[in-house]
Every structure is written in C-alpha cells, then in structure tokens.
C-alpha cells in the first residue's frame, strides 16, 4: 500500500526531532550527576523509567506536535508515554482510525549505558501506514536511528531508510556541527571465527540458560578447540539499537536476543519472566534489511509483531546471507533441544 504522505519529508522531520532529543540529553549529561540521571522516575508496563528518560519527553512531544504533525496524522506508540491510557494521536484529537500512520518510538534505547556515561544510546523511530491494532514491524516503511554518544565522544551517527530506497547515513561532529556521509559496512565473513558473535543475556535471571545455549552453539560452529582458544568474542551491548548498529557497520557478525522465547518456556514452567526486547526496541530493523542484513525471528520467519509497548520480540541478526545459512540451522537445533523452539523455518 503506497503511503498517502510524503515519506522523504516525514523522514526529514523525524531526523530534526532526533537532533533536538540528542541536544537535550547532552545538556542533561553536562548538568546532572550519574546518581541523578540514573534515579528511577517510575515504572510503566514496558520497563523501568529513569530520570534521563523523563528529561526528553517534553522535547519529544513538542517536536512531534510542531515538526511532524504538520506533515502527518499519526498514532503514537512510545516507551513511557501514554502506555496506561488511551492512544495518543497527532494532530491532537484526530480519531485513531483516521490517522494515516502509526509512529513507534524509543526516545532513549540504551538508558542503562548512557546514564552512567558508559556507552552510546540510540533514538529509534519507525513509521508504518495505519492498519489498525494489527499494524506490525513488517509494515514499517520509514526507520531512523540516531546515536547519543558518551560525553567523551565528539561524533554521532544517524542512519535512516525508506523501504525500497536503500540506506542513508550521516556522521555529525558535535562540536563543529560538520557532517559527512556514513556508509554501512556489514561484515562479509563466512565464519564467526575471529569476530564478535553472541546471544544477549544482559541480566542475571535467565543468563545461565542463554549462556549455555551460546556456548553449545559456538562449539557447533567452531569446535571445542576453537572455543577454548577464544576464537569468537562476546559483547553485551545493552541496547537493541546498538546491537543493530554493530551489525550495520561490521563490528558484529551475529547477534540474537532470545529472551522472548525464554519467557515462553518460563511461563510454561511457572517461573518468573525476564525483561525482553519490545517492538519499539527493534523498530529500526528496516535499516538493516535495506542494507542486505537478514534480521528475522529465530524460526527464520519475518518479524511481524504488532506495534506495541509491551509485546515481546525475539530476533536474530546475521551480517550476511552466507553466515545465516551456516548459523541458522545450528541455532534452531539448539533452541529445539532446550525447548525454546518447536517449529522449523517456514
């Protein structure tokens, strides 16, 4: 379905909003201590909300109203905003069924890293034609992600894509304002040997099982001797947007977040569940798709989770199709052995 709005104009407006959010976070980093930035400001159905998250909401909502709403009528789906009440629409008061699009946003993906000034966070936005409550990740046709670097960095990257039109990128010097093109450079390696490849196991609960699966998978791919010789490396970047970026620029060869599958097993066993990836965390996967990087469900199927703030998403990213052909069967075998996956790739 061809959108009824100017996709290039919408993309440009969102990029401007991202820059305003970036400026606010940089100002907060300079003005506040780690203790203040990391203070819990509240909890919502999707995640814990920290002070640094709350600090950007005013900028985001003003930007959506002043920048984007003049180009697009939309339903907002956003971490921490409007999660407990009625759907928020722009321009204000527009009936949900009359909105042209659904816009899903994570204002700061990677809060836990950036609030301690440890690692870049990301501003993530996806836009999809409004197909009602069933509008899904697969419907997203505009995606933008912008880096929020630590205070010791002077550069910030932005990548964006419009479905069918490839990937564009820009690096901005935060001191001089100079910009230049940023180009995706996904790894073309045909093995994980000598590179970064991992399963996400960020938090203590559930880590043991995920780490076991990871070790077994790497044994399958490299053999026990290769694993003992440390021929594959693990980097737990606590940001889905950051994980996608690492695949996009060639730092990582394989990355998988299986916490949603883990929760399905835990529910069957009557155990507590873990914090997972949500649709807003991976709403920019289109950028990788346009760069030729496969991102899919662990069963091999297209990500098609409805756009929401609470849905659980399990995903796998392979830096190229050759690596996917090698890793995917081994991964699925291990997931089946541990009762996390019951169907073969369709």
PyMOL commands that set and color helices and strands:
alter all, ss='L'
color gray80, all
select helices_A, chain A and resi 7-31+34-37+51-68+96-98+111-114+132-134+137-139+207-228+240-248+259-268+279-282+285-290+321-337
alter helices_A, ss='H'
color red, helices_A
select strands_A, chain A and resi 40-43+48-50+74-78+88-90+101-109+121-129+140-148+155-162+167-173+179-181+195-199+232-233+252-257+295-296+315-318
alter strands_A, ss='S'
color yellow, strands_A
deselect
rebuild
show_as cartoon
